Amino acid sequence: MNLSRKILAELETPCIIIDVEQVRRNIAAMQRAADEAHCRLRPHIKTHKTAFFARMQAEAGAAGITCAKVSEAEVMAAGGLDDIFIAYPLVGAFRIRRALVLVSKLKRLILAVDSLAGAQALSEAAREAGLWLEVRLEIDTGKRRTGVPLEAAAGLAEAVAKLPGLELTGIYTFKGLLYRGAGVSDHELAAREEAELLEQIAQEIRRRGVNIRDISGGSTPTALALARIGKVNEIRPGTYIFNDIMTVQEGAARVEDMAVRYAATVVSCPRPDYAVIDGGTKCFPTDTPLNTLPGNYPGYALVEDPVSFETADHLRLDRMNEEHGIIRSTSGLTGLSVGQVITLVPIHVCTAINMQNSVYLLEKGAVRRQVVEARGMLV
Amino acid sequence: MNLSRKILAELETPCIIIDVEQVRRNIAAMQRAADEAHCRLRPHIKTHKTAFFARMQAEAGAAGITCAKVSEAEVMAAGGLDDIFIAYPLVGAFRIRRALVLVSKLKRLILAVDSLAGAQALSEAAREAGLWLEVRLEIDTGKRRTGVPLEAAAGLAEAVAKLPGLELTGIYTFKGLLYRGAGVSDHELAAREEAELLEQIAQEIRRRGVNIRDISGGSTPTALALARIGKVNEIRPGTYIFNDIMTVQEGAARVEDMAVRYAATVVSCPRPDYAVIDGGTKCFPTDTPLNTLPGNYPGYALVEDPVSFETADHLRLDRMNEEHGIIRSTSGLTGLSVGQVITLVPIHVCTAINMQNSVYLLEKGAVRRQVVEARGMLV
């Protein structure tokens, strides 16, 4: 990223800076690759949580966007997005009520189900409101979280398709197993498995007389391989817009594709071997190390050298409290001083963005504030 | 907490519910104990991050409040609090500018320093603005994060006291070592050590001709022991207002003193041995297990039985993604169903509150929304 001491001096820290020009390149590259594979791209907004970036994706050719929550979809609708898939089982009367309000405001709203109970509640609400709701069925292709198990998928699809008020138009999955430190070649393998499972389920469902059109899959590491295999007609990657240490380690992006940095101020250097920065667990997420092998990542963000902006391998952000980030030097000498502004690279950028009320956008050598309107949306 | 199925049906989940009546009891108990020990109580707002609760603490007799960040102090000032200590080294020109604006709006603003470089920058800004700033010196009594090391404390105090524009009126510390799973009896010991270290430093500082008045210490587990020992004249506990599994495990609160619960909706039950709730790492913090021994906590929150509201020992929230909380049953049978609303107990309530844009307040059997105005304040 094209940072300078002059830009850093303008920031209120701790904060996140997003290189808008790099973002445009990342968006264009994924869109071009999807287009070449004749596959629709419906990016997941979980990474940026900002209508500004969602519009940028739509303008580049995305076929709508993906959200996880109805409250996120509301923010995106207010920001001018009109084709939204909420890729998460829509359960709870409060949530259904909000989705029904949203449906009239959009060109297309797709909801998700993964159980008969959930689909029935949605069906009843749709009938009461005199509406038809477009739904997709979530399939569990191995991650063991939401999604109907493979062996029950076709039966559930048939039952859902019979419910009044619902139109079942597709199936989708999220294949997340390879996030556990898989190498590049495994993505091709994972994508192939995902494609075959989805195709098999889709055929079974169609055999039962349910004419589904959309088969949707793909996270950032698998999206392009999946699109090229040709058995899905939609991919939903999210992280590719910014990238992070995770996507680089997975071989899904190059170091120069990472469009996001933290900036933090050194507030205390009590001893030569450690320094304290003004961000802790309120600023740097702690989710990634919990889902990976210990030691796989060298800390909660990669510390960069304050002069060269290259990764400073001897500096480790490996202890935090809410407001304290303790940077330890493995050489015994941090070289940092009170008041210095340093930069760091996020490990997992989606959860990093979620912790910021606003971010700085860097464009043409200048920074400006951007509110992250859909951060913290839980409902 | 006095929850009922009727109340749970009114909530939009995932969310946090705070029992206001229990909060009042917790505030009153700590205030009474501090008063009896003739020690001032300056609660840390990091736990609630809400002016509504800060005013409740002030009205009960607190001698001002404590914040960690200048942006938190701004929110509290706007909410009517007028005596604020920002207990964190105030470093960075942007932060100093905001503190200078704040000083004229408050009856009393106390800032913190722990380095000569930090104090000099503050001094220069104060002189330029033609203001006197009240400061306290942070002492590191063992936690190895911010705070001047013991051996350098008196010398730094003398140097800070000579700087124009600054009035050094006290010292403070945060003794956090015992958060690593200490037992009840250790609090007395830790408080005694903290009290003796602070008294010793204060005497050395006074011997050098710097007449400091305030000696401030204490987290929730040590606060009362510290107040009773009589060597400090101010304590700054935070968590006592709500309490959580951590404070209960530390012996600093009883189970019935916990004033906070999560509510979440079961969105998916794909197999009998696990279920998925609508909150993941965006809702449940993951900081606590990182600073404790693995296995010390049975998950990211304690799951309660949906009927009895007692802790359901066989249900474990021990795997999460951003929007997915996977509850596993050690018996092989969760007994949960799609659409059900369940309650959970926070492990670390401070970071839990920070993830909520708003919370529900429960009072007289009814719930209402309360915005958490100071959540996510990083600057």
Interface residues (C-beta under 8 A of the other chain):
Chain A: L11 E12 T13 P14 C15 K46 A68 K69 Y88 P89 V91 G92 F94 R95 D114 S115 A117 G118 A121 D140 R144 R145 T146 G147 V148 P149 G176 T265 V266 V267 S268 C269 P270 R271 Y274 V276 D278 G279 T281 K282 C283 P285 T286 D287 P289 L290 N291 R319 M320 N321 E322 E323 H324 I326 S337 V338 G339 C350 T351 N354 M355 Q356 N357 G376 L378 V379
Chain B: L11 E12 T13 P14 C15 K46 A68 K69 Y88 P89 V91 G92 F94 R95 D114 S115 A117 G118 A121 D140 R144 R145 T146 G147 V148 P149 G176 T265 V266 V267 S268 C269 P270 R271 Y274 V276 D278 G279 T281 K282 C283 P285 T286 D287 P289 L290 N291 R319 M320 N321 E322 E323 H324 I326 S337 V338 G339 C350 T351 N354 M355 Q356 N357 G376 L378 V379
